[in-house]
């Protein structure tokens, strides 16, 4: 799955929780406590997780292009790191 697809799926879940909150508490906060409900915290956690996952996946998608481009001349990375990356992620 591409990074942007995974991000879209994750952010959709966060938006779904936000919609649930808006439906449950049209005035924003539950009347009895006045405290923001845990569902809003979950929205933030899901959104941050979506961004974190996107950045990680995007790096994973593109690192071998960088290794192939500049790693062959051993200019950008130590040779041991290039060997380790080639073992873990085949060059496309």
DONULO-60761 format. One record per residue (C-alpha): residue number from 1; residue in three letters; x, y, z. Coordinates in steps of 0.25 Angstrom, whole numbers, plus 5000, padded with zeros to 4 digits. Each point is the difference from the previous one (the first is absolute). Layout:
(NUM; Ala; (X; Y; Z))
...
// end
This chain:
(1; Unk; (5000; 5000; 5000))
(2; Unk; (5005; 5014; 4996))
(3; Unk; (5003; 5010; 5011))
(4; Unk; (4989; 5009; 4996))
(5; Unk; (4990; 4989; 5000))
(6; Unk; (5003; 4996; 5014))
(7; Unk; (5000; 5014; 5004))
(8; Unk; (4986; 5003; 4994))
(9; Unk; (4995; 4987; 5007))
(10; Unk; (5005; 5004; 5013))
(11; Unk; (4996; 5015; 4999))
(12; Unk; (4986; 4995; 4996))
(13; Unk; (4999; 4992; 5013))
(14; Unk; (5004; 5013; 5008))
(15; Unk; (4989; 5008; 4992))
(16; Unk; (4990; 4989; 5004))
(17; Unk; (5003; 5002; 5014))
(18; Unk; (4999; 5015; 4999))
(19; Unk; (4986; 4998; 4993))
(20; Unk; (4996; 4991; 5011))
(21; Unk; (5004; 5010; 5011))
(22; Unk; (4992; 5011; 4992))
(23; Unk; (4988; 4991; 5000))
(24; Unk; (5001; 4996; 5014))
(25; Unk; (5003; 5014; 5006))
(26; Unk; (4994; 5011; 4990))
(27; Unk; (5004; 5011; 5010))
(28; Unk; (5015; 4995; 5001))
(29; Unk; (5001; 4995; 5014))
(30; Unk; (4991; 4990; 5008))
(31; Unk; (4991; 5009; 5009))
(32; Unk; (5003; 4993; 5013))
(33; Unk; (5015; 5002; 5001))
(34; Unk; (5004; 5010; 4990))
(35; Unk; (5012; 4992; 4998))
(36; Unk; (5004; 4996; 4985))
(37; Unk; (4997; 4985; 4999))
(38; Unk; (5010; 4990; 4997))
(39; Unk; (4995; 4999; 4986))
(40; Unk; (5007; 5013; 4996))
(41; Unk; (5013; 4995; 5006))
(42; Unk; (4998; 4988; 4991))
(43; Unk; (4998; 5009; 4988))
(44; Unk; (5014; 5006; 5003))
(45; Unk; (5007; 4987; 5002))
(46; Unk; (4994; 4994; 4987))
(47; Unk; (5004; 5013; 4992))
(48; Unk; (5014; 5000; 5006))
(49; Unk; (5002; 4985; 4997))
(50; Unk; (4995; 5002; 4986))
(51; Unk; (5011; 5011; 4998))
(52; Unk; (5011; 4991; 5006))
(53; Unk; (4996; 4988; 4992))
(54; Unk; (5000; 5009; 4987))
(55; Unk; (5014; 5005; 5003))
(56; Unk; (5005; 4986; 5003))
(57; Unk; (4994; 4994; 4988))
(58; Unk; (5004; 5011; 4991))
(59; Unk; (5015; 4998; 5004))
(60; Unk; (4999; 4985; 4999))
(61; Unk; (4994; 5002; 4986))
(62; Unk; (5012; 5009; 4995))
(63; Unk; (5012; 4996; 5008))
(64; Unk; (5005; 4990; 4990))
(65; Unk; (4999; 5010; 4988))
(66; Unk; (5009; 5009; 5008))
(67; Unk; (5009; 4988; 5003))
(68; Unk; (5000; 4996; 4985))
(69; Unk; (5003; 5015; 4996))
(70; Unk; (5011; 5004; 5009))
(71; Unk; (5004; 4987; 5007))
(72; Unk; (5006; 4993; 4989))
(73; Unk; (5011; 5011; 5000))
(74; Unk; (5001; 4998; 5015))
(75; Unk; (4999; 5015; 5001))
(76; Unk; (4987; 5001; 5009))
(77; Unk; (5000; 4988; 5010))
(78; Unk; (5011; 4992; 5006))
(79; Unk; (5002; 4987; 4992))
(80; Unk; (4995; 4991; 5012))
(81; Unk; (4987; 5008; 5001))
(82; Unk; (4998; 4998; 4985))
(83; Unk; (5002; 4985; 5001))
(84; Unk; (4990; 4999; 5011))
(85; Unk; (4989; 5008; 4993))
(86; Unk; (5002; 4991; 4987))
(87; Unk; (4998; 4988; 5009))
(88; Unk; (4987; 5005; 5006))
(89; Unk; (4994; 5008; 4988))
(90; Unk; (5002; 4995; 4986))
(91; Unk; (5003; 5011; 4990))
(92; Unk; (4988; 5002; 4991))
// end
